[in-house]
Amino acid sequence: MRDNSADYREIFLNDLPMMDARAPVEFDKGAFPGAVNLPLMTDVERQRVGTCYKQHGQQAAIELGHQLVSGATKAERIARWAAFAQANPQGYLYCFRGGLRSQIVQQWLESEAGIAYPRVVGGYKAMRTFLLETTREALERCAFVVVGGLTGTGKTDVIARLDNSLDLEGHANHRGSSFGKRATGQPSNIDFENRLAVDVLKKRAAGIEQFVVEDEGRMIGRCALPLELYQGMQGFPLVWLEDAFDDRVERILRDYVVDLCAEFVDLQGEAGFEQYAARLLESLGNIHKRLGGERYQRLLAIMQAALDEQRRSGAVDLHRGWIEGLLREYYDPMYAFQRESKAERIEFAGKQDELVDYLRERALRSRR
C-alpha cells in the first residue's frame, strides 16, 4: 500500500482523487474540489453514534456504529469504496480528523475487499487549515492589483484573459451584482474559500507572485470573501476599465439576458424560460427600495414587456430599455462616486485591450 499522506500541497497541486468518508451533512457544509462523498455512516447513523458517545463513552459508540453498519449495509458501502479505489488508484481517503472513521474504512477495504488504500493524515481539518493558510500567506507575500470599472465594461472578461488573475466570481458561481445569480447554485462559503485557495496554490507553484482580482464587495451573492482579502482590496493598487455606453449595454444584454436564458433552458428545458424570467424580475425587485417606487415601476414595466416579447418571438431588443435605464439612473452614479473615492489608487485607466496589455507588462516587470 502507498503510505498515508500529510503532503497536502501535493494532493491539491495534482488534483488527486479523494474519498470523503464523513457524513453527508458534513460534506455539504464544505469539501474540496473533486472530492467524492462515500460516507461510513449516514447523517442519522452519525447522530445516533454521537449521542451514544456522549451518554455512554467511546467504546459503546464504536459498538453501536458496528451494529448500524453491518451485514448488507456494510457490504454495499465497501463495494462503493472499492469501486472508487479501483477507479482512482492514485487517490486518498479521509474523514474529519483522519482518525477513527477513515481508519475503519481503510481496514474494511483491506480485510473485506483486499484493497490497501491510503488515507490523509489529519483529515479534512488539517487540509482545510492548510488551504486557509495558503490564502493568508499569499496576501502577506504577494502583490495584488484590483480591476475596477463601471457596470458592463467587461471586468470579468479582463480577468479571463490574464494568467495571473483570480476569478472570484467564477469560484463563487455568481456575477457579483444584484442580477448576478446564475441558473446553477452557488457553492457553500467553505467550498468557495477552498476553491480560491487551490487556485492560489497552483498559480504560486507556477511562479506567479502578482495577482489580479476584480473589484468586489465583501459578498459575492451568498459567498463572503476572506476577510483579509477584502480588507486588502480596500488599499491595493487599482486599474480602471473604460468602455463606451452602447458597448456596455450590449455586454450586459449578452451576459444577463441571452446567456442567462440559455443557462436556464439548458438546465430546465421548456420550463427554463419561465425560471429565467422569474429570476430577472426577482433581481430587479431586490433593489426596489434603492430604486424608489416610481423608477422601479417604470423599469419593471419595460422589463415585463421585454420578457413578453422574448417569450413570444425570441427577440431580446426591448431588454435594452431597462438596461439603459438602470445604468444611467442607478449604477453609473453609484460607480462614479466610488471612482472618485478611489481616485488616488488608480494607476492606469483604459479600454480592455489596453488594460490587459498594461497588466501583463506589470506582471512581467515584477518578475525581472
Order of alpha helices (4+ residues) and beta strands (2+ residues): alpha-beta-alpha-beta-alpha-alpha-alpha-beta-alpha-alpha-beta-alpha-alpha-alpha-beta-beta-beta-alpha-beta-alpha-alpha-alpha-alpha-alpha-alpha-alpha-beta-alpha
